[in-house]
């Protein structure tokens, strides 16, 4: 059963958000019963002390109606509530027990017949104060006095009159009660009674209008309703100064588009909250800021993350590779904090509840790198690539490709033809018939020259130190190391066109 009541209360307390042209739509405000169910006020033990006049004038239909009305009254209490019946006439007695689930058993504690000879209201109030002073008594108490007669104490009563020292003592003892709240009601069951005497001990007691005995059940609804309200107020008291705490993320804001994850946290223990009409402002005109238009619903003690969108125009790019732009701004978040419980809290429970946003303002640093070292790195890489290409081109320009044929006559008189290709040809015994070793390449006399000559290096013993270096123009014959070398296949008069570059 409690699960069903909790579910109903949570549904009523929820904020329903509908995405449509009509804007956000919320559930209707929670009723007092919704709030009471969500608070679980049945788990807050209340103390009920009911003084019942059992003098002879009450006997008959009036007494029977009182019993029926009290049975209905007790049936509406939580099982854990404490109930004390104080029947009084010539004297007052007290019987305390939990309300339980059998209200008829409580009423059965009353005398079967109302036949007292006197009506000692002072003794009944004294016994009530003694009950409220018992160890372990609940902090929230409700006192009810039911009588149809005037104060008529027996001989020897400490309260022979309706005023005096003993009545003052009652007021002092009532003022020193440890309860957090004591609500008192006097219900007269006839035209003129001593019911207002309850105000002597409890100055804030409410004396209801004389109730026709057949309307007593309805009259008892008022103390029952007020007792529930007192329970609710006791639970909600700690939430009245609470609201929504705003937490901004750390770190500086960069250039361009940024999204700040702002956390909204409910600081209430019981009250669900809503935050509507969120907006954000900046003191820096270079920033454009906005908050989402969607309302935020927060259950007690829970958090929700809201994205705040920031756009910062940090200015044009700069030449310096590590150039940084710095600035500051103050961001302020605003919004309307409310609750689906507000109507019940401020109306039915007469509480002052104005939740607010706290921590909504933050000072932030702005930092943006407007130069980029990567541009410089990319430029350096490009420059190195161009230099490499230039070097390759220069090498190819100064060292042309070989073409034609080199005719070699060895010191022994044999001839060999060595094909020339590429940029270097090695001279070995196998390729040229020459003893030792050498190599052939091409070279231009100068950077701007169009003609190319062969550069022949040869050593009969194969050592590098013993090499002879000679230059052979196209069609010419040169001597080196006792061998003869003739460059054939390239016209001598057009040497500049005969060698590929």
Secondary structure, DSSP 8 states (H G I E B T S, - for coil): -HHHHHHHHHHHH------STT---------HHHHHHHHTGGGS-EEEEEEEE-BGGGTTHHHHHHHHHHHHHHHTS-TT-EEEEEEESSSB--EEEE-TT-HHHHHTTS-SS--BS-B-HHHHHHHHHHHHTSTT--SEEEEEEEESS--B--TT-S-SSSSSHHHHHHHHHHHT---SEEEEEEEESSSS-SGGGHHHH-TT-EEE----GGGHHHHHHHHHHHHHHHHHHHHHGGGTT--EEEE---S-B-SEEEEEEEEEEE--SS--EEEEEEEEEES-TTEEEEE--S-EEE-TT-EEEEEEEEEE------SSTT-EEEEEEEEEEEEEEE-TTHHIIIIIS-------EES-EEEEEEEEE-S-HHHHHHHHHHHHHHHHHHHHHHHHHHS----SEEEEE-TTS-EEEEE--SS-EEE-HHHH--SSEEEEEEEESSTT---EEEEEEEETT--STT-EEEEE-TT-EEEETTEEEEEESS-GGGHHHHS--
